[in-house]
């Protein structure tokens, strides 16, 4: 997943299996790579 870091105006990579502490909040932009078509149902 690529998350936008507004403070440095660049994307940050979040990879599976790599410890990352981040929260996706309402209004955040991100890109997610998938290996098949699907529908994402977020929590809440």
C-alpha distance matrix in Angstrom:
0.0 3.8 6.4 10.0 12.6 15.8 18.1 17.4 16.4 13.4 9.6 8.3 5.9 5.1 6.4 8.6 12.0 11.6 13.1 11.2 13.0 11.4 12.3 11.0 14.4 16.2 15.9 12.5 10.5 6.8 5.5 4.5 6.4 9.5 12.8 15.1 15.8 15.5 15.8 13.6 16.1 14.9 17.1 20.1
3.8 0.0 3.8 6.7 9.4 12.6 15.0 14.0 12.7 9.7 5.9 5.5 4.7 6.1 8.6 11.6 14.7 13.4 14.6 12.1 13.6 11.5 12.6 11.1 14.1 15.7 14.6 11.0 8.7 5.4 5.1 6.6 8.8 12.3 15.6 17.8 18.2 18.1 18.2 16.0 18.4 16.9 19.1 21.7
6.4 3.8 0.0 3.8 6.4 9.4 12.0 11.7 10.7 8.5 5.4 5.2 6.5 7.4 10.8 13.6 16.3 14.6 14.8 11.6 12.1 9.3 10.0 8.5 11.0 12.9 11.7 8.0 6.4 4.5 6.7 8.9 11.9 15.1 18.7 20.5 20.5 19.8 19.2 16.6 18.3 16.2 18.0 20.1
10.0 6.7 3.8 0.0 3.8 6.0 9.0 8.9 7.2 6.0 4.5 6.3 9.0 10.7 14.2 17.2 19.8 17.8 17.7 14.3 14.3 11.4 11.8 10.2 11.7 13.0 11.0 7.5 6.0 6.2 8.8 11.9 14.8 18.2 21.7 23.5 23.1 22.6 21.7 19.2 20.8 18.6 20.3 21.9
12.6 9.4 6.4 3.8 0.0 3.8 5.6 5.8 5.7 5.5 5.7 6.6 10.1 11.8 15.6 18.7 20.6 18.0 17.5 13.9 13.5 11.0 11.9 11.4 12.6 14.4 12.6 9.3 9.2 9.8 12.5 15.2 18.0 21.5 24.9 26.8 26.6 26.0 25.0 22.3 23.5 20.9 22.2 23.5
15.8 12.6 9.4 6.0 3.8 0.0 3.8 5.5 4.7 6.9 8.5 10.2 13.8 15.5 19.3 22.3 24.4 21.8 21.0 17.4 16.5 13.8 14.0 13.1 13.3 14.4 12.0 9.6 9.9 11.7 14.7 17.8 20.8 24.2 27.7 29.4 28.8 28.1 26.8 24.2 25.2 22.5 23.8 24.6
18.1 15.0 12.0 9.0 5.6 3.8 0.0 3.8 5.7 8.1 10.4 11.4 15.1 16.9 20.6 23.7 25.3 22.3 21.2 17.7 16.7 14.5 15.4 15.4 15.6 17.1 15.2 12.8 13.5 15.0 17.8 20.7 23.6 27.0 30.5 32.4 32.0 31.3 30.1 27.4 28.2 25.4 26.2 27.0
17.4 14.0 11.7 8.9 5.8 5.5 3.8 0.0 3.8 5.6 8.5 9.8 13.5 16.0 19.5 22.9 24.5 21.4 20.9 17.7 17.4 15.7 17.1 17.0 17.9 19.5 17.4 14.6 14.4 15.1 17.3 20.2 22.5 26.2 29.4 31.6 31.6 31.3 30.5 28.0 29.3 26.8 27.9 29.1
16.4 12.7 10.7 7.2 5.7 4.7 5.7 3.8 0.0 3.8 7.2 9.8 13.4 16.2 19.6 23.0 25.1 22.4 22.3 19.0 19.0 16.7 17.6 16.7 17.4 18.4 15.7 13.1 12.2 13.1 15.1 18.4 20.8 24.5 27.7 29.7 29.4 29.3 28.5 26.3 27.8 25.6 27.2 28.4
13.4 9.7 8.5 6.0 5.5 6.9 8.1 5.6 3.8 0.0 3.8 6.7 10.1 13.2 16.3 19.9 22.1 19.5 19.8 16.8 17.4 15.4 16.8 15.9 17.4 18.7 16.4 13.2 11.6 11.4 12.7 15.8 17.7 21.5 24.6 26.8 26.9 27.0 26.6 24.5 26.4 24.4 26.2 27.8
9.6 5.9 5.4 4.5 5.7 8.5 10.4 8.5 7.2 3.8 0.0 3.8 6.7 9.7 12.7 16.3 18.7 16.4 17.1 14.2 15.2 13.2 14.6 13.6 15.7 17.3 15.4 11.8 9.8 8.5 9.5 12.2 14.2 17.9 21.0 23.3 23.5 23.6 23.4 21.3 23.3 21.4 23.4 25.4
8.3 5.5 5.2 6.3 6.6 10.2 11.4 9.8 9.8 6.7 3.8 0.0 3.8 6.6 9.8 13.4 15.4 12.8 13.4 10.6 12.0 10.6 12.8 12.6 15.4 17.7 16.5 12.7 11.3 9.4 10.4 12.0 13.9 17.4 20.4 23.0 23.7 23.5 23.4 21.0 22.9 20.8 22.3 24.6
5.9 4.7 6.5 9.0 10.1 13.8 15.1 13.5 13.4 10.1 6.7 3.8 0.0 3.8 6.3 10.0 12.2 10.0 11.4 9.4 11.8 11.0 13.4 13.2 16.5 18.9 18.2 14.4 12.7 9.9 9.7 10.2 11.3 14.6 17.4 20.2 21.3 21.4 21.7 19.4 21.6 19.9 21.5 24.3
5.1 6.1 7.4 10.7 11.8 15.5 16.9 16.0 16.2 13.2 9.7 6.6 3.8 0.0 3.8 6.9 9.2 7.4 8.6 6.7 9.3 8.8 11.2 11.5 15.2 17.9 17.9 14.3 13.2 10.2 10.2 9.6 10.9 13.6 16.4 19.1 20.3 19.8 20.1 17.4 19.3 17.5 18.8 21.8
6.4 8.6 10.8 14.2 15.6 19.3 20.6 19.5 19.6 16.3 12.7 9.8 6.3 3.8 0.0 3.8 6.3 5.6 8.3 8.1 11.4 11.8 14.1 14.4 18.2 20.8 21.1 17.6 16.3 12.8 11.9 10.2 10.3 12.3 14.4 17.5 19.3 19.1 20.0 17.7 19.8 18.5 19.9 23.2
8.6 11.6 13.6 17.2 18.7 22.3 23.7 22.9 23.0 19.9 16.3 13.4 10.0 6.9 3.8 0.0 3.8 5.5 8.2 9.0 12.1 12.9 14.8 15.3 19.1 21.8 22.6 19.4 18.3 14.9 13.9 11.3 11.1 12.0 13.7 16.5 18.6 18.1 19.0 16.8 18.7 17.6 18.7 22.2
12.0 14.7 16.3 19.8 20.6 24.4 25.3 24.5 25.1 22.1 18.7 15.4 12.2 9.2 6.3 3.8 0.0 3.8 6.4 8.8 12.0 13.8 16.2 17.5 21.2 24.2 25.3 22.0 21.4 18.2 17.5 15.1 14.9 15.6 16.8 19.7 22.0 21.3 22.3 19.9 21.4 20.1 20.6 24.1
11.6 13.4 14.6 17.8 18.0 21.8 22.3 21.4 22.4 19.5 16.4 12.8 10.0 7.4 5.6 5.5 3.8 0.0 3.8 6.1 9.8 11.9 14.9 16.6 20.2 23.5 24.3 20.8 20.3 17.3 17.1 15.4 15.7 17.2 19.0 22.0 24.0 23.4 24.1 21.5 22.9 21.2 21.6 24.8
13.1 14.6 14.8 17.7 17.5 21.0 21.2 20.9 22.3 19.8 17.1 13.4 11.4 8.6 8.3 8.2 6.4 3.8 0.0 3.8 6.8 9.7 12.9 15.3 18.7 22.2 23.4 20.1 20.3 17.8 18.3 17.1 18.1 19.6 21.7 24.4 26.1 25.0 25.2 22.1 23.0 20.8 20.6 23.6
11.2 12.1 11.6 14.3 13.9 17.4 17.7 17.7 19.0 16.8 14.2 10.6 9.4 6.7 8.1 9.0 8.8 6.1 3.8 0.0 3.8 6.1 9.6 12.0 15.3 18.9 19.8 16.5 16.9 14.8 15.9 15.3 17.0 19.0 21.6 24.1 25.3 24.1 23.8 20.6 21.4 18.8 18.8 21.5
13.0 13.6 12.1 14.3 13.5 16.5 16.7 17.4 19.0 17.4 15.2 12.0 11.8 9.3 11.4 12.1 12.0 9.8 6.8 3.8 0.0 3.8 7.1 10.3 13.1 16.8 18.2 15.2 16.5 15.1 17.0 16.7 19.0 21.0 23.9 26.0 26.7 25.1 24.3 20.8 21.0 17.9 17.4 19.5
11.4 11.5 9.3 11.4 11.0 13.8 14.5 15.7 16.7 15.4 13.2 10.6 11.0 8.8 11.8 12.9 13.8 11.9 9.7 6.1 3.8 0.0 3.8 6.7 9.5 13.2 14.4 11.5 13.0 12.0 14.4 14.7 17.5 19.6 22.9 24.7 25.0 23.2 22.0 18.5 18.7 15.5 15.3 17.2
12.3 12.6 10.0 11.8 11.9 14.0 15.4 17.1 17.6 16.8 14.6 12.8 13.4 11.2 14.1 14.8 16.2 14.9 12.9 9.6 7.1 3.8 0.0 3.8 6.1 9.8 11.7 9.4 11.6 11.4 14.2 14.5 17.8 19.6 23.1 24.4 24.1 21.9 20.2 16.6 16.2 12.7 12.3 13.8
11.0 11.1 8.5 10.2 11.4 13.1 15.4 17.0 16.7 15.9 13.6 12.6 13.2 11.5 14.4 15.3 17.5 16.6 15.3 12.0 10.3 6.7 3.8 0.0 3.8 6.9 8.5 6.3 8.4 8.5 11.5 12.3 15.9 17.7 21.3 22.2 21.5 19.4 17.4 13.9 13.8 10.5 11.0 12.4
14.4 14.1 11.0 11.7 12.6 13.3 15.6 17.9 17.4 17.4 15.7 15.4 16.5 15.2 18.2 19.1 21.2 20.2 18.7 15.3 13.1 9.5 6.1 3.8 0.0 3.8 6.2 5.6 9.0 10.5 13.9 15.1 18.8 20.5 24.2 24.7 23.5 21.2 18.7 15.3 14.5 11.1 11.2 11.5
16.2 15.7 12.9 13.0 14.4 14.4 17.1 19.5 18.4 18.7 17.3 17.7 18.9 17.9 20.8 21.8 24.2 23.5 22.2 18.9 16.8 13.2 9.8 6.9 3.8 0.0 3.8 5.7 8.8 11.1 14.4 15.9 19.7 21.2 24.9 24.9 23.2 20.8 18.0 15.0 14.0 11.0 11.6 11.2
15.9 14.6 11.7 11.0 12.6 12.0 15.2 17.4 15.7 16.4 15.4 16.5 18.2 17.9 21.1 22.6 25.3 24.3 23.4 19.8 18.2 14.4 11.7 8.5 6.2 3.8 0.0 3.8 6.5 9.8 13.2 15.5 19.2 21.2 24.9 25.1 23.2 21.4 18.8 16.2 16.0 13.5 14.8 14.6
12.5 11.0 8.0 7.5 9.3 9.6 12.8 14.6 13.1 13.2 11.8 12.7 14.4 14.3 17.6 19.4 22.0 20.8 20.1 16.5 15.2 11.5 9.4 6.3 5.6 5.7 3.8 0.0 3.8 6.7 10.4 12.8 16.6 18.9 22.7 23.4 22.1 20.5 18.4 15.6 16.1 13.5 14.9 15.6
10.5 8.7 6.4 6.0 9.2 9.9 13.5 14.4 12.2 11.6 9.8 11.3 12.7 13.2 16.3 18.3 21.4 20.3 20.3 16.9 16.5 13.0 11.6 8.4 9.0 8.8 6.5 3.8 0.0 3.8 7.2 10.2 13.8 16.4 20.2 20.9 19.7 18.7 17.1 14.8 16.1 14.2 16.4 17.6
6.8 5.4 4.5 6.2 9.8 11.7 15.0 15.1 13.1 11.4 8.5 9.4 9.9 10.2 12.8 14.9 18.2 17.3 17.8 14.8 15.1 12.0 11.4 8.5 10.5 11.1 9.8 6.7 3.8 0.0 3.8 6.7 10.2 13.1 16.8 17.9 17.2 16.5 15.5 13.2 15.1 13.5 16.0 18.0
5.5 5.1 6.7 8.8 12.5 14.7 17.8 17.3 15.1 12.7 9.5 10.4 9.7 10.2 11.9 13.9 17.5 17.1 18.3 15.9 17.0 14.4 14.2 11.5 13.9 14.4 13.2 10.4 7.2 3.8 0.0 3.8 6.8 9.9 13.4 14.8 14.3 14.3 14.1 12.5 15.2 14.5 17.4 19.9
4.5 6.6 8.9 11.9 15.2 17.8 20.7 20.2 18.4 15.8 12.2 12.0 10.2 9.6 10.2 11.3 15.1 15.4 17.1 15.3 16.7 14.7 14.5 12.3 15.1 15.9 15.5 12.8 10.2 6.7 3.8 0.0 3.8 6.4 10.1 11.6 11.7 11.6 12.0 10.4 13.5 13.2 16.2 19.1
6.4 8.8 11.9 14.8 18.0 20.8 23.6 22.5 20.8 17.7 14.2 13.9 11.3 10.9 10.3 11.1 14.9 15.7 18.1 17.0 19.0 17.5 17.8 15.9 18.8 19.7 19.2 16.6 13.8 10.2 6.8 3.8 0.0 3.8 7.0 9.2 10.3 11.2 12.8 12.1 15.6 15.9 18.9 22.1
9.5 12.3 15.1 18.2 21.5 24.2 27.0 26.2 24.5 21.5 17.9 17.4 14.6 13.6 12.3 12.0 15.6 17.2 19.6 19.0 21.0 19.6 19.6 17.7 20.5 21.2 21.2 18.9 16.4 13.1 9.9 6.4 3.8 0.0 3.8 5.6 7.2 8.3 10.6 10.7 14.3 15.4 18.5 21.8
12.8 15.6 18.7 21.7 24.9 27.7 30.5 29.4 27.7 24.6 21.0 20.4 17.4 16.4 14.4 13.7 16.8 19.0 21.7 21.6 23.9 22.9 23.1 21.3 24.2 24.9 24.9 22.7 20.2 16.8 13.4 10.1 7.0 3.8 0.0 3.8 7.1 9.1 12.4 13.2 16.7 18.3 21.3 24.7
15.1 17.8 20.5 23.5 26.8 29.4 32.4 31.6 29.7 26.8 23.3 23.0 20.2 19.1 17.5 16.5 19.7 22.0 24.4 24.1 26.0 24.7 24.4 22.2 24.7 24.9 25.1 23.4 20.9 17.9 14.8 11.6 9.2 5.6 3.8 0.0 3.8 6.3 10.0 11.8 15.2 17.5 20.6 23.8
15.8 18.2 20.5 23.1 26.6 28.8 32.0 31.6 29.4 26.9 23.5 23.7 21.3 20.3 19.3 18.6 22.0 24.0 26.1 25.3 26.7 25.0 24.1 21.5 23.5 23.2 23.2 22.1 19.7 17.2 14.3 11.7 10.3 7.2 7.1 3.8 0.0 3.8 7.2 9.8 13.3 15.9 19.3 22.1
15.5 18.1 19.8 22.6 26.0 28.1 31.3 31.3 29.3 27.0 23.6 23.5 21.4 19.8 19.1 18.1 21.3 23.4 25.0 24.1 25.1 23.2 21.9 19.4 21.2 20.8 21.4 20.5 18.7 16.5 14.3 11.6 11.2 8.3 9.1 6.3 3.8 0.0 3.8 6.5 9.7 12.6 15.8 18.6
15.8 18.2 19.2 21.7 25.0 26.8 30.1 30.5 28.5 26.6 23.4 23.4 21.7 20.1 20.0 19.0 22.3 24.1 25.2 23.8 24.3 22.0 20.2 17.4 18.7 18.0 18.8 18.4 17.1 15.5 14.1 12.0 12.8 10.6 12.4 10.0 7.2 3.8 0.0 3.8 6.4 9.6 13.0 15.3
13.6 16.0 16.6 19.2 22.3 24.2 27.4 28.0 26.3 24.5 21.3 21.0 19.4 17.4 17.7 16.8 19.9 21.5 22.1 20.6 20.8 18.5 16.6 13.9 15.3 15.0 16.2 15.6 14.8 13.2 12.5 10.4 12.1 10.7 13.2 11.8 9.8 6.5 3.8 0.0 3.8 6.1 9.6 12.3
16.1 18.4 18.3 20.8 23.5 25.2 28.2 29.3 27.8 26.4 23.3 22.9 21.6 19.3 19.8 18.7 21.4 22.9 23.0 21.4 21.0 18.7 16.2 13.8 14.5 14.0 16.0 16.1 16.1 15.1 15.2 13.5 15.6 14.3 16.7 15.2 13.3 9.7 6.4 3.8 0.0 3.8 6.7 9.0
14.9 16.9 16.2 18.6 20.9 22.5 25.4 26.8 25.6 24.4 21.4 20.8 19.9 17.5 18.5 17.6 20.1 21.2 20.8 18.8 17.9 15.5 12.7 10.5 11.1 11.0 13.5 13.5 14.2 13.5 14.5 13.2 15.9 15.4 18.3 17.5 15.9 12.6 9.6 6.1 3.8 0.0 3.8 6.4
17.1 19.1 18.0 20.3 22.2 23.8 26.2 27.9 27.2 26.2 23.4 22.3 21.5 18.8 19.9 18.7 20.6 21.6 20.6 18.8 17.4 15.3 12.3 11.0 11.2 11.6 14.8 14.9 16.4 16.0 17.4 16.2 18.9 18.5 21.3 20.6 19.3 15.8 13.0 9.6 6.7 3.8 0.0 3.8
20.1 21.7 20.1 21.9 23.5 24.6 27.0 29.1 28.4 27.8 25.4 24.6 24.3 21.8 23.2 22.2 24.1 24.8 23.6 21.5 19.5 17.2 13.8 12.4 11.5 11.2 14.6 15.6 17.6 18.0 19.9 19.1 22.1 21.8 24.7 23.8 22.1 18.6 15.3 12.3 9.0 6.4 3.8 0.0
